[in-house]
Amino acid sequence: MTSPPKIADEQYQDHILQGVSRTFALTIPQLPEALRRVIGNAYLLCRITDTIEDDSALTNEQTRVLSDMFAEVVCGNASAEEFAQKLYPLLSNHTIPAEHDLIKNTPAVIRITHSFNPVQRRALERCVRIMAKGMADYQETESLDGLKDLSEMNQYCYYVAGVVGEMLTELFCDYSNDIDAHKSTLMKLSVSFGQGLQMTNILKDIWDDRKRGACWLPQDIFLKNGFNLRDLQPGTSDEKFQAGLAELLAVAKCHLQNALIYTSLIPPQEKGIRRFCLWAIGMAILTLNKINQHRDFSAGSQVKISRRSVKATIITTSLFASHDWILEFLFKLTSRNLPEIDIDKIAFLEVK
């Protein structure tokens, strides 16, 4: 006996989350039941957008057309079936099998998207529209020279992650009046939260990105230290490069401090949402620590945190999820060896 279409779609969403992200497959179930379905769906929409941008077999023009089309699919103005039929045959082996499967089954994901309430749908539509356009813009200027400056890196992080933070905040506020009471502060901090997580990914993935011809590091930070990103080679022990890396580690730490402030504004009784945020912050800080300890690393695998560390982060943050002062102490303790920077010197909330 086959499952009814709606149940089959829900089962597919739960199944594919395990394949495309072990991290989110772990964190999303921590959320209150009323949020799990919409945030799981939102993640898959972002993953589809990311797959379009990431597959090196697509030309810039194809990326732009398919990104725009997918935004229209999410908004209900284009056919999910037609989108899947166009993109699926173009995907290369660079895209993992689970993502191939996700693209093929875009219609199932979109049927769930279109079942949400108007506030939820608007949040998801806005996120995908901004992310799709921003990613396509940046792909057209992708090079090994790096981004022009920290401001441009901020803008890139906004398109990839800051806008996701805004979307999640909209969903949290729609779910809870108590959270909605802090909406304006949370919306500002959410951009910084997203940037902290994205900067951690950028620093971890420096060498993987370079292999495919991309560099998301800001030129100005490194030129100021006397290093040109065009000269960058894996495993470099150049002190000038490592000085620039240290500065970016300090900036990322500042953003993650804002992420903790964001989390502390979530009511203590909302332990599931707090765990969702805290696990991400904890894993990011541990990753930054590994990069800091191995500034001459030459592959992302060398700075990947162990399963044991992930487990310890989950247990500790879950145990103290409601206790702000303990969380603040734990943050200071785990980030104590990271470089420092004057937070007032970073215009990190400026996005165009």
C-alpha positions in Angstrom: 0.0 0.0 0.0 1.5 3.4 -1.0 1.5 6.4 1.2 -0.8 9.4 0.4 1.0 12.1 -1.5 1.2 14.5 1.5 2.7 11.9 3.8 5.1 10.7 1.0 6.4 14.3 0.6 6.9 14.7 4.4 8.8 11.3 4.5 10.9 12.4 1.6 11.8 15.7 3.3 12.9 13.9 6.5 14.9 11.3 4.5 16.8 13.7 2.2 17.8 16.0 5.1 19.9 13.1 6.4 21.6 12.9 3.0 22.4 16.5 2.4 23.4 17.7 5.9 24.3 15.6 8.9 24.5 18.8 11.0 21.0 20.1 10.2 19.6 16.5 10.3 20.9 16.7 13.9 19.8 20.2 14.9 16.4 20.6 13.2 14.8 17.8 15.3 15.7 19.8 18.4 13.2 22.5 17.4 9.6 22.7 18.6 7.3 20.5 16.4 5.6 23.6 15.0 9.0 24.8 13.5 10.6 21.5 12.4 8.7 21.1 9.2 9.1 24.7 8.0 12.8 25.0 8.9 13.6 21.6 7.4 11.9 22.8 4.2 13.7 26.1 4.3 17.0 24.4 4.6 16.3 22.2 1.5 15.3 25.3 -0.5 18.6 26.9 0.4 20.4 23.7 -0.4 18.8 23.6 -3.9 19.9 27.3 -4.4 23.4 26.4 -3.3 23.5 23.4 -5.6 22.8 25.6 -8.6 25.6 28.0 -7.6 28.1 25.2 -6.7 28.0 22.9 -9.7 31.0 23.8 -11.8 29.5 22.3 -15.0 27.0 25.1 -15.2 27.9 28.3 -17.1 27.3 31.7 -15.5 24.4 32.2 -17.7 22.8 28.8 -16.8 23.4 29.6 -13.1 21.6 32.9 -13.5 18.7 31.6 -15.4 18.2 28.5 -13.2 18.6 30.6 -10.0 15.9 33.1 -11.2 13.7 30.2 -12.2 13.9 28.5 -8.8 13.0 31.8 -7.0 9.9 31.9 -9.2 9.2 28.2 -8.4 9.3 29.0 -4.7 7.0 32.0 -5.2 4.5 29.8 -7.1 5.1 31.5 -10.4 6.9 28.7 -12.2 6.7 24.9 -12.5 8.8 22.8 -10.1 8.6 19.9 -12.5 9.9 22.0 -15.4 12.7 23.3 -13.2 13.8 19.8 -12.1 13.7 18.6 -15.7 16.0 21.5 -16.8 18.5 21.3 -14.0 18.8 17.6 -13.2 20.5 16.5 -16.5 23.0 19.3 -16.3 24.4 18.3 -12.9 28.0 16.9 -12.8 29.7 14.5 -10.4 30.9 17.5 -8.5 27.4 17.5 -7.0 26.9 14.7 -4.4 24.3 12.0 -5.1 22.0 13.2 -2.4 21.8 16.6 -4.1 21.1 15.0 -7.4 18.2 13.2 -5.7 17.0 16.5 -4.1 17.0 18.3 -7.4 15.0 15.4 -9.0 12.5 15.6 -6.2 12.1 19.4 -6.1 8.4 19.1 -6.7 7.9 17.2 -3.4 9.8 19.9 -1.5 7.9 22.7 -3.1 4.5 21.1 -2.4 5.4 21.3 1.3 6.6 24.9 0.8 3.3 25.9 -0.6 1.4 24.5 2.4 2.8 27.0 4.9 1.0 30.0 6.3 1.4 33.4 4.5 4.1 34.7 7.0 6.2 31.6 6.6 5.9 31.6 2.8 6.9 35.2 2.6 10.0 34.6 4.7 11.0 31.6 2.6 10.4 33.4 -0.7 12.3 36.5 0.3 15.3 34.4 1.5 15.5 32.3 -1.7 15.0 35.4 -4.0 17.9 37.3 -2.3 20.2 34.3 -1.9 19.7 33.2 -5.6 20.4 36.7 -7.0 23.3 37.3 -4.7 25.0 34.0 -5.3 24.7 34.3 -9.1 26.2 37.9 -8.9 29.2 36.7 -6.9 29.8 33.6 -9.1 30.2 35.9 -12.1 33.1 37.6 -10.4 34.6 34.5 -8.9 38.5 34.4 -9.0 41.6 33.4 -7.0 42.3 37.1 -6.3 39.8 37.2 -3.4 37.1 39.7 -2.7 38.0 43.4 -2.7 37.7 44.1 1.0 36.0 43.1 4.2 32.9 45.1 3.3 32.5 42.9 0.2 33.0 39.8 2.3 30.2 41.0 4.6 27.9 41.4 1.6 28.8 37.9 0.3 28.1 36.4 3.8 24.8 38.3 3.9 23.7 36.7 0.6 24.8 33.2 1.7 24.0 33.2 5.4 22.8 36.5 6.8 19.6 36.4 4.9 19.0 32.9 6.3 19.4 34.3 9.8 16.7 36.9 9.0 14.4 34.2 7.6 14.8 32.0 10.7 14.1 35.0 12.9 10.9 35.7 11.0 9.9 32.1 11.5 10.8 32.2 15.2 8.8 35.4 15.7 5.8 34.0 13.8 5.9 31.0 16.2 6.2 32.9 19.5 4.9 36.3 20.7 7.6 36.3 23.4 10.3 36.1 20.7 8.5 38.6 18.5 8.8 41.2 21.3 12.6 41.3 20.6 12.2 41.2 16.8 14.0 44.4 15.8 17.1 43.5 17.9 17.0 39.9 16.8 16.8 40.8 13.1 20.0 42.9 13.4 21.9 40.3 15.3 20.7 37.5 12.9 22.8 38.9 10.1 25.9 38.9 12.4 25.0 35.3 13.5 24.9 34.2 9.9 28.2 35.9 9.1 30.0 34.2 12.0 28.9 30.8 10.8 29.7 31.6 7.1 33.1 33.1 7.9 34.0 29.9 9.8 33.0 27.9 6.7 35.0 30.3 4.4 38.2 29.9 6.6 37.8 26.1 6.9 37.2 25.7 3.1 40.0 28.1 1.8 41.7 25.2 0.0 38.7 23.4 -1.3 37.4 26.7 -2.7 40.8 27.4 -4.4 40.7 24.0 -6.1 37.6 25.1 -8.0 38.9 28.6 -8.7 37.3 30.6 -6.0 38.6 32.7 -3.0 36.2 34.5 -0.6 38.9 36.1 1.5 39.1 39.9 1.6 42.2 41.3 -0.2 42.5 44.4 2.0 43.1 42.5 5.2 46.0 40.6 3.7 47.5 43.5 1.6 47.6 45.5 4.9 49.8 42.7 6.3 51.9 42.6 3.1 50.5 39.5 1.5 48.8 39.1 -2.0 46.2 36.4 -2.1 47.2 35.5 -5.7 50.4 34.1 -4.2 48.6 31.8 -1.8 49.6 28.1 -1.8 48.3 25.3 0.5 50.2 24.8 3.7 51.8 28.2 3.6 53.8 29.2 6.6 54.1 32.8 5.5 53.7 35.0 8.6 52.1 37.8 6.6 49.3 35.5 5.4 48.9 34.0 8.9 48.6 37.6 10.3 45.7 38.2 8.0 44.1 34.9 8.9 44.4 35.8 12.6 42.5 39.1 12.0 39.7 37.2 10.2 39.5 34.7 13.1 39.1 37.6 15.5 36.3 39.1 13.3 34.5 35.8 13.1 34.7 35.4 16.9 33.0 38.9 17.3 30.2 37.7 15.1 29.8 34.5 17.2 29.6 36.7 20.3 26.7 38.4 18.7 25.2 35.0 18.0 25.3 34.2 21.7 23.6 37.5 22.5 20.9 36.5 19.9 20.4 33.2 21.6 20.1 34.8 25.0 17.2 36.8 23.7 15.3 33.6 23.0 13.1 32.9 26.1 14.9 30.3 28.4 11.9 28.0 28.2 12.4 27.6 24.4 15.2 25.1 25.0 14.8 23.5 21.6 15.4 26.8 19.7 18.3 27.6 22.0 19.9 24.2 21.4 19.4 24.7 17.6 21.4 28.0 17.9 23.9 26.9 20.6 25.1 23.7 18.8 25.9 25.8 15.7 27.8 28.4 17.8 29.7 25.7 19.7 30.8 23.8 16.6 31.9 27.1 14.9 34.0 28.1 17.9 35.7 24.7 18.0 36.4 24.9 14.3 38.0 28.4 14.6 40.1 27.1 17.4 41.4 24.3 15.2 42.2 26.7 12.4 44.0 29.0 14.9 46.1 26.1 16.2 47.0 25.0 12.6 47.2 28.2 10.6 49.4 26.4 8.1 46.7 23.8 7.3 46.4 22.7 3.7 43.0 20.9 3.6 39.7 21.3 5.3 39.9 17.8 6.7 42.8 18.9 8.9 40.7 21.4 10.8 37.5 19.4 10.9 36.3 18.9 14.5 36.1 15.3 15.8 32.8 13.5 16.5 33.8 13.4 20.2 34.1 17.2 20.2 30.7 17.5 18.5 29.2 15.2 21.1 30.8 17.2 24.0 29.4 20.4 22.6 25.9 18.9 22.3 25.9 17.6 25.8 27.3 20.7 27.5 25.2 23.3 25.7 22.1 21.2 26.1 22.7 20.9 29.8 23.0 24.6 30.3 20.7 25.9 27.5 18.6 28.0 29.9 21.4 29.5 31.9 22.8 32.6 30.2 25.6 33.4 32.6 27.0 29.8 32.2 26.7 30.0 28.4 28.6 33.3 28.5 31.3 31.7 30.7 31.6 28.7 28.4 31.9 30.9 25.3 34.7 32.9 27.0 36.4 29.7 28.1 36.3 28.0 24.7 37.3 31.1 22.7 40.0 32.4 25.0 42.9 31.5 22.7 41.4 33.1 19.6 42.8 36.4 18.4 41.0 39.6 19.7 39.9 42.7 17.7 38.2 45.9 18.7 34.5 45.2 17.9 33.9 48.9 17.3 36.2 48.8 14.3 34.1 46.3 12.4 31.1 47.6 10.4 29.8 44.1 10.2 26.1 44.9 10.1 26.4 47.1 7.1 24.8 45.4 4.1 23.8 47.0 0.9 
